[in-house]
Structures are given as structure tokens and as C-alpha cells.
């Protein structure tokens, strides 16, 4: 059994400006893609706001918690090991010290569906803002369909 792991840095797909600023960088929305490191055949995309201005420019702005998430099956599903419900699939710092964004994974064994949730938290308080995406495990080619419930640590 291999230990749970979180994905490496996501791939930047594109950015769009949302707030124009004269003398400093604009506020932007950035869309990223990443593969689940424990489940081959699943890719997720998320869009996160990036603060502009001077604080954003020097990296001390606290990013807001409005993050959207979409995950899909992109090939045959193959589990690389066991995982716990709510394991981190990806995490990223969203402020200089205290805030982080996390994408966590779970399994709805009854429906044989992987469930991903993105949220952000701080050391003292978190945010109720979140987004959820489901990936039903479907046949892909002629391979056997794996059951996610077989790979959840109990």
C-alpha cells in the first residue's frame, strides 16, 4: 500500500483579467488543470481568482475563497493504491502565512463515483465557500471497471 499523495503543481491553461489597474497588475481569474495522483484516468480543472495590485504583485495579498472545480474521467480508471475518504488530492497556499486551498477526494461506493471537493481554510477559521465535482466510473475501452469502494481505507 502506498501513502496518500497530493498532486504536483497544476498546469496553467489560461488567465483572464477581471479588474483593470493602472500602475500594477490586474486582478485575474486563472484556470488550471491537474491529474489525480492516486487515480489514473481522472483530470480536474479549477478556476481561482488572483489578486492584482501592489499586494498581489509582491505576493502578500490574501486570495479570496471563490474557486470552482470540474473533474472528469479522461481514460480508463486505475487506482494506484488505497486512500482515505477526504484525502488531499491537491493543496496550494492562498496567502503568505495562513490560508490554503485544498482539493480532497472521496468515494461514493453505492454509486461507484469519485467525488472531489475544493475549499479553502485558515489556521483559525475556514470558509464555507466550496465546489464539488463527481466522476462516475464508466467503462473505457474493453477494460474491467474498477469499484472505488475497493480502494477506500476502512
LUMKE-675866 format. One line per 3 residues: number of its first residue (from 1); their letters; for each residue x, y, z of N, C-alpha, C. Coordinates in pm, 1 decimal. Layout:
REM LUMKE-675866
NUM = A = X Y Z X Y Z X Y Z | ...
END
This chain:
REM LUMKE-675866
1 = XXX = 85.0 -117.3 0.0 0.0 0.0 0.0 89.3 123.2 0.0 | 61.0 218.8 -90.8 140.9 339.2 -92.5 71.1 450.2 -15.0 | 148.0 543.2 42.8 87.2 651.2 118.8 11.0 745.9 27.1
4 = XXX = -89.9 811.5 83.9 -165.1 910.8 8.0 -70.6 1021.9 -34.3 | -93.1 1073.0 -153.1 -6.9 1180.1 -201.4 -92.9 1288.5 -264.5 | -39.8 1407.7 -268.1 -108.1 1520.4 -330.6 -40.6 1548.6 -464.6
7 = XXX = -118.8 1602.0 -557.9 -68.1 1630.3 -691.5 39.8 1737.8 -688.1 | 125.7 1736.2 -789.9 227.5 1840.0 -806.2 159.7 1968.8 -852.4 | 239.9 2064.0 -893.0 185.8 2191.2 -939.3 92.8 2168.9 -1058.7
10 = XXX = -19.5 2240.5 -1060.8 -112.2 2225.8 -1173.2 -59.6 2296.5 -1297.7 | -114.7 2260.5 -1412.5 -79.5 2324.0 -1539.5 -170.1 2444.8 -1560.0 | -112.1 2561.4 -1586.9 -190.4 2679.9 -1619.0 -248.4 2663.0 -1759.1
13 = XXX = -380.7 2673.6 -1770.8 -446.2 2663.9 -1901.4 -459.2 2803.4 -1962.6 | -515.8 2898.9 -1887.3 -524.2 3037.6 -1932.1 -562.7 3128.0 -1815.6 | -544.8 3260.4 -1837.2 -586.4 3362.8 -1740.4 -666.5 3469.1 -1814.1
16 = XXX = -761.4 3529.2 -1741.5 -840.0 3641.3 -1794.1 -843.4 3751.4 -1689.3 | -822.2 3875.0 -1731.3 -829.5 3989.0 -1639.8 -974.1 4017.5 -1603.6 | -996.5 4053.6 -1477.9 -1130.8 4087.4 -1431.1 -1140.0 4230.6 -1380.4
19 = XXX = -1029.0 4284.9 -1330.5 -1025.4 4422.9 -1281.5 -900.4 4489.2 -1337.6 | -920.5 4598.9 -1408.8 -807.9 4673.2 -1464.7 -747.1 4763.6 -1357.8 | -615.5 4765.1 -1349.4 -542.9 4854.2 -1257.6 -438.0 4930.5 -1339.8
22 = XXX = -426.2 5060.5 -1315.5 -337.7 5144.9 -1395.2 -189.8 5113.7 -1378.7 | -141.7 5107.9 -1255.1 2.2 5101.3 -1232.4 51.7 4968.4 -1176.3 | -36.2 4874.5 -1159.7 1.9 4745.4 -1104.5 -73.3 4635.8 -1178.8
25 = XXX = -40.2 4509.7 -1154.8 -107.3 4401.0 -1227.4 -258.4 4397.7 -1203.0 | -331.6 4355.5 -1304.2 -476.9 4340.2 -1295.2 -513.8 4223.1 -1205.9 | -636.1 4226.2 -1149.1 -693.1 4106.8 -1088.5 -726.8 4011.7 -1202.4
28 = XXX = -712.4 3880.5 -1178.5 -734.8 3782.7 -1285.0 -808.1 3660.4 -1232.4 | -865.2 3586.4 -1323.9 -911.9 3450.5 -1299.2 -815.7 3359.2 -1373.9 | -765.6 3257.9 -1305.5 -670.1 3165.2 -1366.2 -730.7 3024.7 -1363.8
31 = XXX = -726.5 2956.7 -1478.5 -777.8 2821.0 -1489.6 -660.8 2724.3 -1503.5 | -663.6 2620.6 -1419.1 -555.1 2522.9 -1412.1 -610.3 2382.0 -1435.3 | -523.6 2291.4 -1479.1 -557.4 2150.1 -1493.0 -458.1 2065.4 -1415.8
34 = XXX = -507.2 1954.5 -1359.1 -418.3 1861.3 -1290.4 -477.5 1721.9 -1293.5 | -390.1 1623.9 -1283.7 -430.5 1483.5 -1280.3 -431.1 1435.9 -1136.3 | -525.1 1347.7 -1103.6 -529.4 1289.6 -969.4 -410.1 1195.3 -956.6
37 = XXX = -320.9 1217.3 -858.8 -202.5 1133.1 -848.6 -230.3 990.1 -801.9 | -348.8 964.4 -744.1 -381.6 830.0 -694.5 -477.8 755.2 -787.1 | -538.9 825.9 -882.5 -637.9 763.0 -970.4 -604.3 798.5 -1114.4
40 = XXX = -545.7 703.9 -1184.6 -515.1 725.0 -1325.2 -646.7 734.5 -1402.3 | -655.6 827.8 -1495.8 -775.8 841.7 -1578.3 -871.3 949.7 -1530.4 | -832.5 1028.2 -1428.8 -916.1 1138.9 -1381.2 -835.7 1267.8 -1388.8
43 = XXX = -895.2 1370.6 -1450.0 -834.3 1503.8 -1455.7 -932.0 1603.9 -1397.3 | -879.4 1702.9 -1328.4 -961.2 1809.6 -1270.6 -912.3 1943.5 -1323.7 | -1007.1 2035.4 -1336.9 -976.8 2173.8 -1372.7 -1039.9 2262.1 -1266.0
46 = XXX = -966.3 2364.6 -1225.5 -1023.1 2459.6 -1130.5 -986.8 2600.5 -1173.2 | -1075.3 2693.5 -1138.8 -1052.9 2834.7 -1166.1 -1047.7 2907.3 -1033.9 | -941.3 2984.3 -1014.7 -920.6 3056.2 -889.0 -888.4 3202.3 -919.1
49 = XXX = -940.8 3293.2 -837.3 -907.2 3434.4 -856.3 -765.0 3463.1 -808.7 | -700.7 3557.8 -875.8 -567.6 3603.6 -835.8 -573.3 3754.1 -817.5 | -537.1 3799.8 -698.9 -537.5 3943.4 -667.6 -426.4 4012.9 -744.2
52 = XXX = -459.6 4127.9 -798.2 -360.6 4213.7 -861.0 -316.1 4319.8 -761.8 | -292.6 4438.5 -811.9 -249.0 4547.5 -725.6 -107.9 4523.5 -675.2 | -62.7 4613.8 -590.7 73.9 4602.7 -539.1 90.0 4484.5 -444.1
55 = XXX = -12.7 4457.0 -360.9 -3.1 4342.3 -268.9 3.8 4210.8 -345.4 | -77.1 4198.1 -449.5 -72.2 4078.0 -532.4 59.6 4065.1 -606.2 | 113.4 4177.6 -648.7 238.4 4180.9 -723.6 354.7 4127.5 -640.6
58 = XXX = 359.2 4165.4 -512.0 469.4 4119.9 -427.6 436.9 3991.3 -352.5 | 315.0 3938.5 -370.2 279.9 3808.3 -313.5 232.3 3809.3 -169.7 | 179.4 3923.7 -122.0 130.0 3927.3 16.0 -21.4 3944.4 23.9
61 = XXX = -90.0 3950.0 -89.3 -236.3 3962.3 -88.6 -298.2 3829.5 -47.7 | -404.2 3836.2 32.2 -478.0 3714.7 66.5 -581.8 3690.8 -41.8 | -576.1 3574.3 -103.6 -668.4 3540.9 -211.5 -804.8 3503.7 -154.5
64 = XXX = -910.7 3535.2 -229.7 -1045.2 3501.1 -185.9 -1070.0 3352.2 -207.0 | -1179.4 3303.5 -149.3 -1207.9 3159.6 -147.3 -1299.5 3113.3 -260.5 | -1329.8 3198.3 -356.9 -1420.4 3161.7 -465.9 -1346.0 3080.1 -570.8
67 = XXX = -1354.0 2948.1 -559.6 -1282.9 2859.0 -650.2 -1382.5 2758.7 -706.8 | -1384.0 2742.9 -839.0 -1473.6 2644.6 -900.0 -1393.3 2521.9 -941.0 | -1461.9 2408.1 -951.4 -1394.8 2280.4 -976.3 -1477.4 2194.9 -1071.3
70 = XXX = -1408.5 2127.4 -1162.4 -1471.8 2031.2 -1251.7 -1375.0 1916.2 -1273.8 | -1419.0 1793.9 -1247.7 -1334.9 1675.0 -1266.8 -1406.0 1578.7 -1361.7 | -1330.0 1510.5 -1446.4 -1386.3 1419.4 -1545.3 -1297.3 1297.1 -1562.5
73 = XXX = -1359.8 1189.0 -1608.1 -1286.0 1070.2 -1648.7 -1229.0 1098.0 -1787.1 | -1097.3 1080.7 -1802.6 -1030.8 1108.9 -1929.5 -962.3 985.4 -1987.6 | -984.5 871.3 -1925.9 -926.7 745.3 -1971.0 -973.9 634.8 -1880.0
76 = XXX = -923.1 513.2 -1900.5 -962.9 404.9 -1811.9 -919.3 435.1 -1667.8 | -1007.2 409.4 -1572.3 -977.6 434.5 -1431.0 -891.0 322.0 -1376.7 | -780.3 361.4 -1313.5 -693.5 263.8 -1247.6 -645.7 326.0 -1117.0
79 = XXX = -679.5 261.4 -1005.1 -638.3 309.6 -873.4 -494.8 266.1 -847.8 | -412.5 358.4 -799.2 -271.4 330.2 -774.5 -246.8 282.7 -632.0 | -349.4 282.1 -550.7 -336.6 239.1 -411.9 -461.7 275.5 -335.1
82 = XXX = -461.6 243.9 -206.7 -575.6 275.5 -120.0 -568.4 421.7 -77.9 | -685.2 479.1 -46.8 -691.7 616.2 1.4 -803.2 626.8 104.4 | -794.6 728.3 188.3 -898.1 753.5 288.0 -998.5 852.6 232.5
85 = XXX = -1122.3 845.6 280.6 -1223.1 943.6 243.1 -1173.7 1082.4 285.4 | -1179.7 1177.8 195.5 -1138.0 1314.0 225.9 -988.0 1337.6 218.1 | -912.2 1243.8 158.0 -768.3 1264.7 139.8 -743.5 1386.1 49.8
88 = XXX = -635.0 1457.4 77.6 -593.9 1567.6 -9.2 -549.5 1513.3 -143.8 | -605.4 1566.9 -250.3 -560.1 1535.8 -384.8 -462.9 1645.0 -430.3 | -486.5 1768.1 -382.2 -401.8 1882.5 -416.4 -418.8 1988.0 -308.4
91 = XXX = -310.0 2060.7 -278.1 -320.3 2174.3 -185.8 -224.8 2283.3 -231.9 | -267.7 2408.9 -206.3 -189.9 2523.2 -251.5 -208.4 2638.1 -153.4 | -101.2 2709.2 -123.3 -108.6 2826.9 -37.0 -186.9 2937.8 -105.4
94 = XXX = -274.6 3007.4 -30.5 -353.9 3117.8 -86.8 -324.6 3249.9 -17.1 | -233.2 3252.2 78.4 -187.2 3376.4 139.8 -44.3 3352.6 189.4 | 18.1 3458.9 234.7 157.6 3448.8 276.0 177.2 3348.3 388.7
97 = XXX = 83.7 3344.0 487.2 103.6 3257.1 602.8 -7.6 3157.6 631.3 | -133.9 3200.3 630.2 -236.8 3125.7 699.9 -339.9 3052.9 614.6 | -358.1 3087.6 491.7 -469.4 3033.6 413.6 -420.0 2934.9 309.0
100 = XXX = -494.0 2823.9 291.8 -459.7 2729.3 186.7 -586.6 2676.6 120.3 | -573.8 2641.5 -6.5 -680.9 2580.1 -83.3 -651.4 2431.7 -89.7 | -756.1 2349.9 -78.9 -737.9 2205.3 -86.3 -843.3 2144.2 -177.8
103 = XXX = -800.5 2047.3 -256.5 -893.9 1962.7 -330.7 -883.9 1825.9 -264.7 | -996.4 1776.3 -217.1 -998.9 1646.7 -149.8 -1082.5 1548.1 -230.7 | -1055.4 1418.9 -211.0 -1121.1 1312.9 -286.9 -1193.1 1218.2 -192.1
106 = XXX = -1306.0 1168.4 -238.7 -1378.4 1065.7 -166.3 -1442.2 969.7 -264.7 | -1504.1 865.8 -210.7 -1568.6 764.4 -294.1 -1711.2 744.3 -247.5 | -1806.6 756.1 -338.6 -1945.1 718.0 -313.7 -1956.8 574.3 -364.7
109 = XXX = -1932.8 477.3 -274.3 -1926.6 336.0 -314.4 -2059.5 286.8 -369.7 | -2170.2 335.5 -316.7 -2301.9 291.6 -363.0 -2321.8 323.1 -511.4 | -2270.4 435.5 -557.4 -2286.9 478.5 -696.2 -2159.8 459.6 -779.9
112 = XXX = -2054.7 400.6 -720.1 -1924.2 383.7 -783.6 -1879.5 513.5 -851.1 | -1876.3 619.5 -770.4 -1845.5 753.6 -818.3 -1739.7 817.3 -729.1 | -1637.9 874.6 -790.6 -1541.0 954.1 -717.0 -1597.1 1094.4 -698.7
115 = XXX = -1577.1 1151.4 -581.3 -1629.5 1284.0 -550.0 -1512.1 1371.2 -507.8 | -1501.3 1487.8 -570.4 -1394.7 1582.5 -540.2 -1457.7 1711.5 -488.0 | -1394.3 1770.8 -386.1 -1441.6 1897.1 -330.0 -1322.7 1991.1 -315.5
118 = XXX = -1342.5 2118.1 -350.2 -1239.8 2220.3 -329.4 -1291.9 2317.9 -225.2 | -1203.3 2357.6 -133.0 -1238.3 2456.6 -30.9 -1109.4 2522.6 15.4 | -1123.8 2631.1 88.8 -1005.0 2694.2 147.0 -1025.2 2707.3 296.5
121 = XXX = -914.9 2710.7 368.2 -923.2 2726.3 512.4 -807.2 2810.8 562.3 | -822.0 2855.7 686.0 -717.1 2929.2 756.2 -689.0 2854.5 885.0 | -582.6 2894.5 952.4 -548.4 2828.4 1078.5 -661.6 2844.3 1179.7
124 = XXX = -720.5 2962.7 1189.6 -824.3 2988.6 1290.0 -964.0 2958.8 1235.7 | -994.6 3006.7 1116.5 -1129.4 2987.5 1061.8 -1120.9 2954.0 913.5 | -1217.2 2878.2 867.8 -1221.4 2843.1 727.0 -1328.0 2922.2 655.0
127 = XXX = -1360.3 2881.9 536.3 -1464.4 2945.9 457.5 -1565.0 2840.0 417.1 | -1694.9 2871.8 423.2 -1793.8 2774.4 378.3 -1802.9 2765.1 226.0 | -1733.6 2854.3 153.9 -1739.8 2850.6 8.3 -1664.9 2727.7 -41.6
130 = XXX = -1731.4 2652.7 -130.2 -1672.1 2529.8 -181.1 -1732.6 2497.2 -316.4 | -1678.3 2398.7 -381.2 -1731.6 2348.7 -506.8 -1706.7 2198.2 -509.1 | -1801.0 2123.7 -566.4 -1792.7 1978.0 -569.8 -1808.1 1929.3 -713.5
133 = XXX = -1736.5 1823.4 -747.1 -1747.3 1761.5 -878.2 -1746.3 1610.0 -861.1 | -1827.7 1541.3 -938.6 -1837.9 1394.8 -931.7 -1788.1 1331.4 -1060.7 | -1723.0 1216.2 -1046.2 -1673.3 1141.1 -1161.7 -1726.8 999.1 -1152.4
136 = XXX = -1839.6 968.0 -1221.3 -1886.0 829.3 -1223.1 -1785.6 743.3 -1299.7 | -1751.3 628.6 -1244.3 -1652.3 541.6 -1308.1 -1723.6 459.1 -1414.5 | -1689.5 487.3 -1539.1 -1757.9 429.0 -1654.1 -1662.2 339.2 -1732.6
139 = XXX = -1718.1 247.1 -1814.2 -1632.0 164.6 -1898.7 -1554.4 252.3 -1997.1 | -1431.3 214.4 -2024.1 -1347.5 288.5 -2118.5 -1270.4 184.2 -2197.2 | -1307.6 164.2 -2320.2 -1245.4 58.8 -2399.9 -1298.0 -76.7 -2355.0
142 = XXX = -1210.4 -175.4 -2352.2 -1254.1 -310.4 -2319.1 -1207.5 -355.8 -2181.1 | -1157.9 -261.6 -2099.5 -1105.9 -298.7 -1967.9 -1215.5 -319.8 -1864.7 | -1176.2 -378.5 -1753.6 -1267.8 -404.2 -1641.9 -1292.7 -273.5 -1565.5
145 = XXX = -1414.4 -253.8 -1518.5 -1448.7 -134.9 -1440.3 -1410.7 -160.0 -1295.0 | -1325.1 -74.3 -1240.5 -1287.5 -86.7 -1100.5 -1393.3 -21.2 -1012.4 | -1406.4 -69.6 -891.2 -1500.1 -15.4 -793.0 -1420.7 68.9 -694.0
148 = XXX = -1456.7 198.2 -680.0 -1379.9 284.5 -590.8 -1389.3 237.9 -445.6 | -1498.8 174.3 -407.9 -1514.7 125.9 -270.7 -1410.3 22.5 -232.9 | -1352.9 -47.2 -331.8 -1248.0 -145.1 -305.0 -1115.9 -79.8 -266.2
151 = XXX = -1103.9 50.8 -287.5 -977.4 120.2 -264.6 -984.4 221.3 -151.5 | -1097.0 227.8 -80.8 -1111.6 318.5 33.0 -1066.5 245.5 158.7 | -975.7 309.4 233.8 -931.7 250.0 360.0 -1044.6 259.9 460.4
154 = X = -1068.6 151.8 530.3 -1178.6 149.2 626.8 -1127.1 158.7 766.6
END
